[in-house]
Amino acid sequence: MAKIKKPAPKIHNKGSAQETLEVAVKINADSLMNTPEYYVNHIEVAYSAFDFTLIAAKATAMLSTEQTEQAVKTGKLLLEPSVQIILPVNVMPGLIKALQTQMDKYEENYTKISSLQ
């Protein structure tokens, strides 16, 4: 729930401070056809004192010659991130709860995710 401060009707007395009215609103995302979508199957998470960063990439079955050589030589496959999502710390508890809720619903309707590993 977000709170938006909206100016209250003006008071016409000289010297009085303008009052504000707090209104609680629920924010929902409106999914649009032109909203970018990304398929990712690898996500790394980093954090700082101020935010968390999700770095998402797509690992494909067909590697370039350079990627194959690099992987054989170093034991690592470097992927170019498709998207980085930077989240303020205060949204993390809600995000974790929402992900857990969606995973629970998925498992109720399909199969335990742990059995897919």
Beta strands, then each sheet from edge to edge (+ up, - down):
strand 1: 2-7
strand 2: 20-25
strand 3: 42-47
strand 4: 51-57
strand 5: 83-88
sheet 1: 1+ 2-
sheet 2: 3+ 4- 5+
end
